[in-house]
């Protein structure tokens, strides 16, 4: 059986980490959740703090690739708000000779915001406080997966000026080395 790269996609508060934990229990896959690493490594929860989230995600993708290459499955509990991020991770899975599964989690917007706020109150060590402005910005930055992404249709070319998706990924996640070399 081929290893699988599972990717949870969605905005904060929709239940991505809950789903990732269920996948972990059911499959034995390695679960990588950046929110659980931010405070121990950087002493901050905020996702945009000095680009540290991008640094962390790049290293976690690097670990995921190595696990996939030795036959283990991985769950990246990242959110991945853009199709470019999702296409790049799908190509990384393919380069590691692994399958790719996209898990999109969504809720009505009011419920999502309520859950994110409740999680902050109940377990602040697992998340960060989000203002109304944060929620609006997140919602405006998120592009839901398309039917083509779910169907595994052919992957479009990477954005200009990148010659490959791994090159794009190495730029997006600065600590991720080029994986197609």
Buried (B, 14 or more C-beta within 10 A) or exposed (E): EEBBBBBBBBBBBBBBBEBBBBBBEEBEBBBBBBBBBBBEEBEBBBBEEEEBBBBBBBBBBBBBBEBBEEEBBBBBBBBBBBBBBBBBBBBBBBBBEBBBBBBBBBBEEEEBBEBBBEBBEEEEEBBBEBEEEBBEEBEEEBEEBEEEBEEEEEBEEBEEEBEBBBBBBBBBBEBBEEBEE
